[in-house]
Amino acid sequence: MLVAVTVAEAVANDQARHLVSRVEQLVAGHDPARTSAAGFLGARFDAGLAWVWFPEGLGGLALPRDMQGPVEHALRKAGAPDESQRNVIGYGMAAPTILTHGTDAQRRRWLRPLFTCEEIWCQLFSEPGAGSDVAGLATRAVRDGDEWVLSGQKVWTTLAHTARWGLILARTDPDVPKHRGLTYFVVDMHAPGVEVRPLRQMTGEAEFNEVFFTEARVPDDQRLDEVGAGWRVATTTLMNERVAIGGGVPRRASGPIHQAIDIYRSQPGRTPVERDRLMQAWVAAEVQRLTNMRARQLRQAGTPGPEGSVAKLAGAELNKAVYELCVDLMGMEGTLYGTHYEMTRPDTAGAPRADARHSFLRARANSIEGGTSEIMRNILGERVLGLPGEPRMDKDLPWSAVPRS
């Protein structure tokens, strides 16, 4: 066993050195200081350094997923551009979904401009009457020759106002049980019949939107997987979404907890109660970081499992607790945020802010977006702990026969 581990470590070290060498060649040929972000990211994609676990020719090198770490470290040291916050849906959800369920032509068409952020993506699942119960959605897609006609409304769509493409789940057969009558499409957000309206948040920003489809047409070659297989495709998206939201492995004492530490140190005379709260938050942040590190190792072989729901639930609750601590440590100053709450349309989603008061307000969304904390608890209770599920009276009924308010 020891020999096997030693050999595996040696192989991993050789792969890491090879990847760092590839990064050095990339930087030598495309100086980040003189190359546009899109140009550098395009060259990075072509070099197989976008997602090293993706196949060759599609931004990867068919290597183990954990080999991405040395690449990111070397690129940070070289000052390479990082545009991921501009395309969080694209990077975290669209790319793995397209890779898993898309055709070769769809992968070649969408993955490269997605990675360069020349084309931004959004996700269109939630509806006014189908939030936690996504499979109950009512947006219809009706076949018309080689096209589908979309009609309905989606809500809480992050960055829809900057997106070129959207991942959309629609009902194509209302006469079968809800999970079986869904089909998954990629919709052009600039197509006729697509209208995006802002949803203003209490931060003053409108990074979320509601989107209306009025007989918007989608070519059949923009369908992902088979007709009626939408729930299977959506599960891939949702699993990756939860990892993307809560599954990061930051450096120790970085991010929100770093802000809390800075605020704590900014004033002398802190009380033992404040020190105790800070230490409890630090321990929780470190537990979350180490748990995510272990979960990342388990994900290396394929699609994320229930550990994504663990990360998402714990991360959402931790963020709210840490920023609440930050505001409390600021005293009366913590109650002051801006002056007029002007509405802005940001081009990034959930990006860290220097102002902890803004982050305190934004963190309220963490326990809603990507599946509410209540839904995460249900998933973990049923799928991990084996607890009995809640009664589902509509499970075997045709969607069209389910009573609605």
QUIHUKA-V102431 format. One record per residue. PHI is phi in degrees with one decimal (NA if undefined). OMEGA is omega in whole degrees, -180 to 180 (NA if undefined). D_FIRST is the distance of its C-alpha to the first C-alpha in Angstrom with 1 decimal. Layout:
# QUIHUKA-V102431
phi = <PHI,PHI>
omega = <OMEGA,OMEGA>
d_first = <D_FIRST,D_FIRST>
This chain:
# QUIHUKA-V102431
phi = <NA,-63.2,-63.7,-60.8,-62.6,-62.7,-62.8,-61.8,-64.9,-64.0,-62.5,-62.5,-65.4,-64.0,-63.4,-62.6,-63.1,-63.0,-66.9,-61.9,-63.7,-65.3,-63.2,-60.9,-65.4,-60.2,-66.2,-63.7,-88.9,-142.3,-58.7,-57.4,-74.7,-119.6,-108.3,-61.6,-58.7,-64.2,-65.4,-66.7,-65.4,-64.6,-65.4,-64.4,-60.8,-64.7,-83.1,79.4,-108.8,-73.4,-134.1,-62.8,-84.1,-74.4,-65.2,-63.0,88.7,-121.5,91.7,-134.6,-132.0,56.9,-103.2,-58.1,-61.6,-70.9,-75.0,-68.3,-56.2,-59.4,-64.0,-62.3,-62.4,-65.9,-68.1,-60.7,-62.4,-84.5,74.7,-70.0,-69.4,-129.2,-103.3,-59.5,-67.9,-78.0,-138.5,-62.6,-70.1,-61.4,-67.5,-84.6,-125.9,-66.6,-59.0,-66.4,-70.4,-64.0,-61.9,-77.2,-118.5,-81.9,-79.1,-58.9,-64.9,-66.6,-62.6,-67.1,-72.2,-105.4,-67.3,-66.0,-64.9,-64.7,-67.2,-77.2,66.6,-72.4,-130.3,-90.0,-120.0,-135.7,-124.3,-120.1,-114.3,-63.3,-134.0,-54.8,-107.8,-151.1,-100.5,-64.7,-98.1,-59.3,-65.4,-86.7,-60.8,-116.1,-57.5,-102.0,-128.2,-113.1,-70.0,-140.6,67.5,-92.0,-130.7,-122.1,-105.0,-96.5,-143.0,151.5,-135.4,-118.1,-143.4,60.3,-87.1,-67.9,58.5,-60.5,-73.0,-109.6,-81.3,-93.1,-125.5,-132.4,-87.5,-128.9,-107.6,-135.2,-89.4,-110.0,-143.5,-79.7,-101.4,-126.2,-53.5,-54.8,-70.9,-94.2,-103.0,-109.9,-134.8,-110.6,-130.9,-109.8,-111.9,-76.2,-73.0,-101.2,-73.2,-58.4,91.3,-110.1,-124.4,-110.2,-123.0,-73.2,-115.3,-79.2,-94.3,-73.5,-79.3,98.4,-85.8,-135.1,-83.8,-97.9,-146.2,-111.0,-128.0,-111.1,-114.8,-119.4,51.6,-76.5,-100.2,-125.6,-60.8,-63.8,-75.0,-104.7,-87.8,-98.2,69.4,-80.7,-62.1,88.4,-97.6,-59.9,-66.5,-62.7,-66.5,-61.8,-61.8,-59.5,-61.5,-65.7,-61.0,-72.0,-61.4,-66.3,-67.6,-62.8,-76.6,-120.6,-101.3,-69.5,-120.0,-75.7,-67.7,-57.0,59.1,-109.9,71.6,-55.8,-67.7,-65.5,-61.3,-62.3,-63.8,-61.7,-66.0,-59.1,-78.4,-72.4,-132.4,-77.1,76.6,-66.5,-85.3,-59.1,-64.3,-63.9,-63.0,-65.4,-63.4,-63.2,-66.4,-62.4,-66.2,-63.1,-62.2,-62.6,-65.1,-69.8,-61.4,-60.9,-62.0,-69.4,-63.1,-65.5,-62.7,-66.7,-64.0,-61.7,-63.9,-71.7,-83.5,-58.3,-85.1,175.1,-64.1,-56.8,-106.4,-62.8,-61.1,-64.2,-69.7,-60.8,-62.4,-66.2,-63.8,-65.0,-64.8,-63.7,-68.9,-65.1,-58.4,-62.5,-66.8,-66.9,-73.7,-64.6,-61.4,-56.9,-65.3,-64.0,-67.1,-78.7,67.4,-61.4,-62.3,-69.2,-87.7,-99.9,-141.3,61.8,-132.9,-119.8,53.0,-61.3,-76.7,-125.8,-113.2,-66.8,-103.3,-130.6,-120.3,61.9,-67.5,-58.3,-121.1,-68.0,-84.4,-64.3,-68.1,-62.2,-65.1,-60.5,-69.9,-66.3,-64.2,-59.3,-73.9,-60.2,-89.1,-117.9,-64.4,71.5,105.2,-66.2,-60.0,-64.7,-66.2,-60.6,-66.1,-62.4,-60.1,-67.1,-62.9,-80.6,-90.5,-103.5,-88.5,73.7,-75.6,-64.6,-78.1,-68.6,-59.2,-125.1,-71.0,-99.2,-58.5,-106.9,-84.6,-57.7,-56.9,-67.4,-96.6,-81.0,-61.8,-135.3,-81.5>
omega = <-179,179,180,179,-180,178,180,179,179,178,180,179,177,179,180,179,178,180,178,177,178,177,180,177,178,-178,179,-179,-178,-178,-179,-179,-176,-178,177,180,-179,179,180,-179,176,177,178,178,-178,179,179,-175,177,175,-170,180,174,178,175,-177,179,178,-177,-179,-179,179,175,-175,-177,176,176,-178,179,178,-178,-180,-179,179,176,-180,-178,-180,-179,180,176,-177,-171,-179,177,-174,-174,179,179,-178,-170,-172,-176,-176,180,178,178,179,-175,-171,-177,173,177,180,179,178,-179,-178,-166,-169,-177,178,173,-177,180,-178,171,175,-179,-177,173,-177,-174,180,-172,176,178,-180,-178,178,178,177,-175,-177,178,-174,-174,179,-174,170,-177,-177,176,-177,180,180,173,-180,-176,175,179,-177,173,-176,-178,-178,-177,175,176,-177,177,-170,170,-178,178,173,-175,176,-176,-180,180,177,-178,-173,174,178,-165,-177,-175,-176,-175,176,-171,-178,166,-175,175,-176,178,-177,174,-180,178,-179,-179,178,-177,170,-174,-180,-178,172,-173,-179,175,176,176,-176,164,-174,-179,177,180,-178,175,-175,180,177,-179,179,172,173,176,179,-172,172,-179,-180,-174,-177,177,179,-179,179,175,180,-176,178,179,178,-178,176,-179,-178,-171,-170,-180,178,-178,174,-179,177,176,177,-176,-177,176,176,180,179,179,180,179,-177,-174,-179,178,173,178,-177,176,179,179,179,180,179,179,-179,177,179,180,179,180,179,180,176,178,-179,-178,177,179,178,179,179,179,178,179,-177,-170,-174,-178,-176,179,177,-177,180,176,178,176,-178,-177,180,-177,-180,180,-179,179,180,180,-178,-178,-179,171,175,180,-179,178,-180,180,180,-179,179,-180,180,-175,177,177,180,-173,-179,179,179,176,179,-176,177,173,-177,174,-179,179,178,178,-178,-178,179,175,-178,176,179,-178,-177,176,-178,-175,-178,177,-176,179,-176,-177,178,179,178,178,179,177,-180,-179,179,-176,-170,-179,-177,178,179,179,-179,176,177,179,-174,-176,-172,-175,179,170,-178,-177,-179,-178,179,178,179,NA>
d_first = <0.0,3.8,5.4,5.1,6.3,8.6,10.0,10.6,12.4,14.3,15.5,16.5,18.4,20.1,21.2,22.5,24.5,25.9,27.0,28.6,30.4,31.7,33.0,34.8,36.4,37.4,39.0,40.7,42.4,43.2,44.1,43.6,46.8,48.9,47.3,48.1,45.3,45.6,45.6,42.5,40.6,41.7,40.4,37.1,36.9,37.8,35.0,32.4,31.8,33.4,30.4,27.6,26.0,29.4,30.2,31.7,35.4,35.2,34.2,30.5,28.1,25.8,22.9,20.6,22.9,21.3,22.4,25.9,25.4,25.8,28.7,30.5,30.1,31.5,34.3,35.3,35.6,37.7,40.1,39.4,41.3,39.7,42.0,39.6,41.9,44.7,42.7,40.4,41.0,40.5,37.2,35.7,37.2,39.1,36.6,33.7,36.3,37.9,34.7,33.7,37.2,39.4,40.6,39.9,43.4,42.9,39.7,41.4,44.5,43.1,39.7,41.0,44.1,42.2,39.7,42.6,44.5,47.5,47.3,46.5,45.3,46.0,45.1,47.9,46.8,48.6,52.3,55.0,54.6,50.9,48.7,46.1,46.8,46.1,46.5,50.1,51.2,54.6,54.5,55.6,54.8,57.4,57.0,59.9,59.4,56.6,56.5,55.8,58.2,56.6,58.6,57.5,56.4,53.0,52.6,50.4,49.3,47.7,49.2,51.1,53.9,51.8,50.0,50.7,48.5,47.6,45.1,47.4,47.0,50.2,51.7,52.6,53.4,55.0,55.6,52.0,49.8,49.0,45.3,46.2,49.2,47.5,46.9,45.3,47.1,47.1,50.6,52.5,53.5,56.6,57.9,61.3,61.2,58.3,59.5,57.5,58.9,57.5,56.4,57.2,54.9,55.9,54.6,57.4,55.0,54.6,51.1,51.3,53.8,55.3,55.6,58.3,58.2,61.6,61.3,58.8,57.8,54.2,53.7,51.6,49.3,48.2,46.8,43.1,41.8,44.2,47.3,46.4,42.7,43.4,41.6,38.3,38.7,39.8,36.7,34.6,37.0,37.0,33.2,33.1,36.2,34.7,31.7,34.1,36.3,33.9,30.4,30.7,28.5,31.1,30.9,31.2,34.8,36.0,38.2,40.4,39.2,40.0,43.5,43.8,42.9,45.4,48.1,47.4,47.8,51.0,53.2,53.5,54.1,51.4,51.5,48.7,48.6,47.9,45.2,43.6,43.7,42.2,39.3,38.7,38.7,36.3,33.8,34.1,33.7,30.5,29.1,30.1,28.5,25.1,25.4,26.2,23.3,20.9,23.1,23.0,19.2,19.8,22.7,21.0,20.8,24.5,27.6,27.4,27.5,29.2,27.5,30.2,32.8,31.2,31.3,34.8,36.2,34.8,35.7,39.2,40.0,38.5,40.6,43.7,43.1,42.4,45.5,47.6,46.6,47.6,51.0,51.6,50.8,53.4,56.1,59.2,58.0,55.3,57.9,59.2,57.8,59.9,63.5,64.2,61.0,61.8,60.0,57.6,55.5,52.2,50.1,46.8,45.4,44.2,43.8,43.5,46.9,48.0,50.4,48.6,51.7,51.2,47.5,48.6,50.8,48.3,45.5,47.5,46.5,42.8,43.0,45.0,43.7,40.7,41.4,42.9,41.1,42.6,41.2,37.7,38.0,39.1,36.2,33.6,35.5,35.7,32.4,30.0,31.7,33.4,36.8,39.9,41.2,44.6,47.4,47.8,51.2,51.2,47.9,49.5,52.9,53.9,53.8,57.5,58.3,56.5,59.1,59.1,61.2>
